[in-house]
Amino acid sequence: MKRNPHIWPRFNDIKFVGFENIKRWYDWVESVCQIFWANIHGDKVNVENINKAIIEQTKQIGSKKLIDAVNKGDLKKAREILEANPLTILSCDNTNSKRGLGIIACTNKDLEMLKLLVEFNIDLEATCKVGRTPL
């Protein structure tokens, strides 16, 4: 679709809540397809470049930034990230026992952060690596 000069500009101009996630998903799928074809054809250089691009896209999604905001108790930043990409509510801190956002907020005794996360439908039954839930 990006190769079609008539469709992509119109697709790129569409604006409504949640459509940014659709564009990110489309970019991700396109990258995975490129890696698949590059692997079939043995193009290692192209695979490395595509992998770097995927990592950069993942950074833009905001999971790490949201985890940092929850850890610091920054309600404004957390709300901003969640409103921009509601899927980040599924973020998990891989450095500490795979703790979810709810567990991080409860560990920090941050009731206001937990209320914000509940507002964005956090899974309160989600467990960490050792089987604990936020509550």
Secondary structure, DSSP 8 states (H G I E B T S, - for coil): -TT-TTTHHHHHH---TTHHHHHHHHHHHHHHHHHHHHHHHT-HHHHHHHHHHHHHHHHHH-HHHHHHHHHHT-HHHHHHHHHH-GGGGG-EETTTTTEEHHHHHHHTT-HHHHHHHHHTT--TT---TTS----
